[in-house]
Structure formats: structure tokens, C-alpha cells
Amino acid sequence: MAALKVGSYVLFTAFAEGQEAPENGELLTEGNIYEIAKVNTPKKGSKDELSFFVLAEDADGNSVKVEVFHDECEGSTKKAFTAQAKAAEQEEESEEESEEESEEESEEESEEESEEESDGIIALEDLKKGMDVALVPKEPENDDDVLAEGEVKKITAKQVHIMQVNDDDSEELVKVNKSDIGIIEAIEYEEEEEESADTDDEETEGQESEDPDLQSLPALATDDEDQDLLAVFKESDDLVELAKEFMEDAITADWRLAGVLYHVRKDKNYRKLSDAYKGKAGFREFCDAELKLDYRKAMDLVAIYIQFCANGLGAEELGKMGYSKATLIQREFSDEIDVNQLVEAAYTQPVATLRETIRETRTTSTTSSGSRDVTRMTRIVVSVPEQAGKNIKAALALAMEQNDMSLPVVFEHIVHTYAEEHLDPKAIQRMKRRLAKEAKDNAE
């Protein structure tokens, strides 16, 4: 058997003779194809056998993991898995149709004939543009004889124009005289609708979809999910609206956290909890130990709360721009800066563009205050191994192309982003002062 991994597919043959079937083993059907959710590889020297946990479906439609061993299955493909699923659907449809036919046969023949004559038939005067129909001649030679089949594009006084899709998938506009039409039958593309519904069901259950971002992730069984969250999802009539509510709650939580952190820091309440919090780095220790919150983010939230409140802004404005943009613009708030201009820019611009706007705002402010508009440049030269250099050049070129920026701006943006995510702003300022001192000493 070829090397199999999570997301691969296997065809279940049968459980080994003489061995008891595993838990939920009754959910597996011989000859069916299943997706691998977990691989149990035995350690070197162990007598354990290679086994897989595959995803099966219980009576309630939930995904359940079932263990099978390597000699109880064969490698398969996603294409075969999809084909099997479609075949099962068609079989179910066939059974449903047979049941419906049996019920219809028990009714009186006169009612049956009446239903057959009216079902799916459209009167010529009721025909409208956009309908999917089959135009049957007045005297058809067989059951498949049609004048045209497809979407109605135009209806004139004497003709009906149909956009027909040929066997080679080419489109052809067919014009049919109304005088030649015997019956107009409505076409229902049930198969496509059901296929779409199946895709929605698969995505709802967390299984692999056509989304490439999800394909790179492991398959997720229902019993592995957060059961409390699943209960909330099942009670909701609209998951999209629920997502919006969760987002609003998250934004409100950020704003409330920012406010309470400001007061905790200002009033030094945290020092009462432990002597470890009474030192210079007490608040940092408090955030790490008690709140499990990164100190840099905590101080950013405090700064956002102070600057936003001081400039008449609040939770609504924070929600519109998000935490990252709010952190950027609050650092620029001053009497010389047009705060409203920055806020409006944060609403509409991506982070990279917003940085450009902030840079321009600084220049405008400096010029209007009477200072000379002079920008001193620093030249940075680095050498890296050849292969790394090629990768760096390609990444920079792509960033320049996608964001329509110059090389210096792209480089500055990358460094700023790294610094914001990984470095303490105060440590950066201390390093700047140290480097300036070293430069001064070297100059002397």
C-alpha cells in the first residue's frame, strides 16, 4: 500500500477474521471508501501494526472516527470517494422515486393521468425570459424529440429564442417558430442543486471542501470539535449573523479590557496581589502571570483607550478600524495632527497604505510648523548567502508589485511589522539612544 496520510482515502475491505470489530465498526461498509483522519504509526521495534482512524457517518449524520488496520483496507483516491458518494445519492434518489411511483400507482388512473398531463408543462402565454425549458414539437417522433432546450433569451411575436448548450459545451442560439411548438416543458436542474447542498453540508461538518486553505488542514471529526460551541451553532438560524455578533462582542471586549487595564495601571491595584508586582516591572509581571496577556498588547490597549477618549473616539471607531490600525494611528495623535483625517484613512486603507498616509501626515505637520522639510536618508547594505538573497529579492519584488510601493518603503514596512509583533517599543527606543551614543563616540 502506498504511503497514506491524513486527508488520504482508503477502500475498506473487511475486518480481519477472528478479531472483534472496533468501536463503531458497524458504521463501516465493505467496499466503501473513507477519508483518513489520523494515522497510528508504530514505533521502531514495536509489534504494533500500522492502523488508521477513518471518518464514518452515524445515524444522526455526525462524523465518527473508526480504527482500521493496514491489512483491512486498500489505498484509494478522492475522485473515487466522490464518485461513490454520488452513486449513493443516485441510489437513494432511485429508491425515493420507486416509492413515489408505487404510491401513485395506488391512486385512480384518471387522477394519475391528469397529474402527468399538467406536471412541468408551461403554457405559451406564461413563458418568460430566463426560464429553462424544452420546446417539444407538435408531432414528436420519440420521447427525446425536442426543437430546442435551454434558457429562454428572447420572446418575439412569432418566435422563441433559446440559448442551447451542445454536447461539446458550446452555446448556440436557436430560434423556434411558435407555430411549431406543441408542448413547453420546464427543466429542473435538481442534480446541480443537490450537489451544491452536499458541498454546504460538508463545509458545515468541517470536512474537506474545495477551499484550498481547508484542504491543507487535517480532517476534523464532529466529536473532536468544541461541543459547547456546536450546541450554540445548532441553535442558531443564521451562522453568518452569529459570526457578526461574535465579532461585535470581541470588539466590545477589547475596548472594555483597554479601559480596565488603564485604571488598573493608573491606580496600581495589581500591586496588592503580590510583592512580585511592586517592582519597576510589576505591571508586566502582572499581565503575564494573572492575565496571560502580552505586555506590549496590554500597553497598546491602554494607549488606545487614553488617546481615543481624549479625542472623542470610542468602541465604535475601534470596531471600524480594528486593533492593529488603532495602535498605529494613536501614536500620531497630537495638536499638530488632523486626527479625523487619520481616523478616516484607518477606516478604508490597508495597513501598508495607512503607514504611507501617516508618513505623509508627519511631513505635512513638520512643514506647516515652519521647520525645513528635509529628510535625511540612511543607507543600509547587507550581504546574505546566494540562495537566501534570491528568495529575499523575489519576496521584495512581489511586495513592491502587489502594493505598488518602492523598495525602501517595502523594506521599512517589513521591518516595522516584525518590530510590532516581536519587539518591545521601549527596548527599541533604548537601542536607538545606544546607537546614537556609539555613533557620537566614534565621531569624536
N, C-alpha and C positions, 0 to 999 in steps of 0.2 A: 504493500500500500504506500502511495506517495506520502511525503511529509504533510501532515494536516495541522491546521492551526485554528485559533478562534476565528469564526466567520466562514470557515470552510464548510462543505456539505458532505454527508455520508449517507449511503443507502443501507438501511437496516436489513440484515438477512434473517437472523434468528438468534435467540439466546442459546448459549452453549447447553448441550444436553446434560442432564443430571444436576444442573445448577439452578438454585432458586432465583426466580426473576427479581430484579432490584425493586426498590420503592418506586411506585408509579410506572412500573414496567408494562402494565396493561394498556398504557396510553400509546405505546409504540405498535405500529402495524408492519408486518413483514413486507418488504418490497417498497416501503415508503422512504422518502428522502428527508433528512433532518439537518438542521444547522447546528454546528458545534459552538457551544457557549463556554466550554472550559476543557483544557487538556491536562490530564494527570500523567506526567512523565515520570516513570520510576527512577529512583536514584541509582547510580552506578553500583553494581554488585548486589542490588536488591532483587528478590524473587518476585516482586510485584509485577503485574502486567500493565502494559500501556492501555489506558482507558480514556473515554471521552464522556463529557456531560453534553447531551444534545437537548434541544428545545422541542418539547411536545406541547400539545394543547389539551387542557382538561375540559370537562363537560361545560364549564362556565366560560370557556374561551380564553382562559388565562394561560400564559406561558409557564411551563413547569420543566425543570431540569431532570433528565433521566440518564443514569450511567450505563454505558455500553462498553464492552471491551473490543480491542482491535480486531479479534477474530470473529466478532459478531456483526461486522459492518464492512462496507467497501467504499472507497472514495467516490465522490460524485461531484456535480457542478451546480452552480446557481441556476444555470439555464435549465437543467433537468429538474431542479427543485421548483422553478416557476412553471414549467410545463406540467408537472404533476399537480400543482395547486390548481391550475386552470382546468385540467382534466377532471379533478374532483368537483370543481364548481359546476362544470358542464353536466356531470353525472347527477348532481343534486338538482340542477335545473330540469334535467330529463325526468327525474322521479317526480318532481313537483308538477311538471306538465302532464305526466301519466295520471297522477291523482286528479288533476283538474279535468282531464278528459273523461275519467271514469265517472266523476260527478255529473258532468254534462250529459253523458250517455243515459243517466238515470232520469233525466228530465224529459218532458214531452218533445217529440220530434218537431212539432210546429214551433215551439219556443226556441229550440236549438237552431233551426233554420233561420228564424228571424234575427237571432243574435249574430249568426255568421254573416248575414247579409249587411248588417249595419256596422259591425265591428271594424274600426280603422278606415272607413270609407268617408271621403270628403266630397261634398257637393261642389260643383264647379264655381258656383257663386260665392262659396265660402273660402275658396283658395286664396292664400295671401303670400306676399313676398317673404322669403326667409323660411318657409315650410320645407321639410324634407319629404318628398313624395315619389311615388312610382306612377307613371301615366300608362294605363293599360288600354290597348286598342279595343274598339267595339267588338271585333270578332277575333280574339286571340287564338293563335294556332296551338298553344300549350300553356301550362301554368306559369312558365317563366317568360312568356312573351310580353315585353313592355316597349313602349315608344321611347321613353326616357326615364331616368331615375337619378334623383339628386336634389339639390336645393333650388327652390324657385327664385329666379333672379329678376324676372320681369313678367308682367301680365298685360297684354295689349287687348284690343277689341277682338282680334281674331286668333291670337297665338299665346302660348305659354312658353317662356324661355327657362330652360333647366340647365344648371351647371352640373354636368355629369363627370364622374371620376372613372376613367377607363382602367383596364386591368394593369396597365403599365404605370399607374398612378398619375398619368397626365390628365389635365382637365379639358373638357370640351363643352362649349355652349350649344345646346340642342334646342332648336325652335320647333314646337309642335303645334299644328293647327287644332283649335278647339273642336272643330267638326270631326276630327279623327279620334278624339278621346272617348273611351267607353266608361272607364272607372278610374277614379283617383284614390290611390291607397296611401295612407300615412306610413312613414318609415320611422321606426323607433330603434335607436342605436343602444339597445339595452346592454350589450356586451361591453361597450366603452364605459358606460356609466358605472357598471358593476366593477370594472377594473379600477376605475378611479376611486370607488368606495373602498375597495380592498386596500389600495395604497394608503388611504387615510387611516384605516384600521391598523395597518402595520406600523405607521408612524405613531399612532396613539399608544400602541403596546410597546413602543420603544425598540422595535426590531429594525433591521436594516432597510433603508429606503434608498431612493435614487440620489439622495443628497450625498455628495462626495465627502462632506465633513463628517457625516454619520457613518459612512462606510469604513472610515479609518478607525472607528471606535469599536470596542468589543460588544457583542450582542448582550442585551440586558433582559433577564427574565423578570416577570412581574413580581415574583416573590423576593427578588433582590432589591426592589425599589423601596423608598420610604413609604411605609404603609399608611402613616398618618396623612401624608400629602396625597396619596392615591385616593383616600377617602374624601378629601376636600375636592379633588378633581372630579370624582364621580357625582358629587352633589351639585357641581356647577353646571349650568345650562350653556355657558359660553366661556370656553377656556381663554379666548383672546381678551375678553373683558376682565377675566380674572387676572391675567398677566398684567394688564394695565393697573388694576387695583394694587397688586403686589408691588409694582414699580412706584406707585404713588406712596405706598406705605414705607418703602425703602428710602425715598427722598425725605419724607417727613421724619423718619428715624435719624437720618444724617443730620438734619437741622436741629432736632431735639438734642442729639448727642453733642453737637457743636456747642449748643447753649449751656448744657450742664457741665461740660468739660471746662468751659470758660469760667464758670462760677467755682468749680472745684479747684481750679488752678489759682484763681484770684483769692479765694478765701482760705486756701491751704488746708482744706478739710481732710485731705488724704494723709496728712502727717499724723493724724490721731490713730491711724490704723496700725502703724509700726514705726519703730525707731529707725528702720532702714529707709524710711521715706522722708526723714528730716534733713538729709544732706542736700548738697547742691543739685544732685541728680535724682532727688526724691520723686519728682513727678514722672520722670522717665521710668524709674523702677516701679512706681505705682501702675502706670499704664501697661507695662509688660506683665507684671505679676497678677494684678487684680482684674484688669480689663482684657488682657490678651490682645492689646491694641498697639500697633506700631507707633512709636513716639512721634515720628515725623508726621504721620497722618493725623495724630491727635492735635499737634500744634497747628497743622494746616486747617483743621476744623475750627480750632479756637480763633485763628486769624480770620477765617471766612466769617464767623459769627460777628466778630468785632467790626470788621470793615463793612460788611453788608448792613448791619444795624446802623452804623454811623452814617451810611449813605442812603438810608431809606429803602433798603432791599431786604428780602426775607426768603422764606421757604419756597415761594412760588418762583422767584427768579433763579434760585439754586436748582430747582427741578427742571427748569427750561434749558439750562446750560450744562448741568452735571458737575460733579465734584472736581474733575481734572481742570476744566476751564475756569471754574470759580477760583481754584487755587492760583492759577496763572494771573488772572486779572486783579485779584485783591492785592497782590504785591505791588501793583502800579498805582493804586488809589492815592491821590494827593490833591492838593488845591490847584496844582498846575495841570492836572489831567482831566479830560472830559470823561467822567465816569459813565454817563449814559451812552456815549459812543462805544466805549469798551464793552458794556453790557450787551448792546445790540449786536456787536460783532461776535460776541461769545454765543449768542443765540443761533447764528446762521453759519459761522465759519468753522471748518475743521481745525484741530489743534495746531497743525503746522502753519496754516494761513493766519490763525489768530496770533501766533508768535510774530509773524511779519507785521501785522497791524500794531502790536504792542511796540515793536521796534520803531515803526514809523511815528507812533504817538510820542515816544521818548524824544525823537529828533525834532518833531514839531514843537514840543514843550521847551526844549533847550533853545531853539531858535527864537521863539516868541519871548523868552525871558531876557533876551539881549545878549546871550553868550554867542560866541562864534560857533557856527555849525561845522565843526571839524571832527572827523572820525579817524582816529589812529588805528592802523591795522597791525596785526601780529602775524608773522609768517611761521607756520608750523610745518616741519619736514620730518617725516618718519620713514623708516625702512623696515620692510617685513619680508618673510620668505616668499618666493615667487608665486607659489600656488595660492597662498593666503592673499597676496597682492591682487591676483586675478579675481578672486572672489569679492574682495573689497571694492575693486573698480567696477565690477558688474553690479554690485548692490547699490553703489553710489549713483551709477549711470541710470539704473532703473528708478531710483528715488527721484532723481532730477527730472526724468521724463514724466513720471506719473504725477508729480506735484508741481511741475513747471517752476522749478527753483534752480538757483545757481549752485555750484559745488560748495562754496563756503557756507551758504545758508543750510544746505542739506547736512553738511558735516556738523554745524553748530546745533541743529535740531536733534541729531542722533546723540550727541554728547549731552545736551540738556535733558533729553528723555531718560538716558541712563542715570544721570545725576539725580533726577527727581525720584526715580524708582529705587535707587540703591544707596545714595549718599545723604548724609546729614547736612542741611544747608549751613548750619553754624560751622561745621567742620570745613566746608568749602571756603567760607569766609576766613577762617583761621589760616588755611593753606594759602589763600591769596595774600594775606598780610606777611606770611613767612616768606613766600616767593619774592614779594616786593622788597622785603628787608635784605634777602640774599642778593638781589639784583643791585640794590643800593650799595651794599658792602663790596660787591665785585667791582662796581664802578669807581669806588674810592681807592 
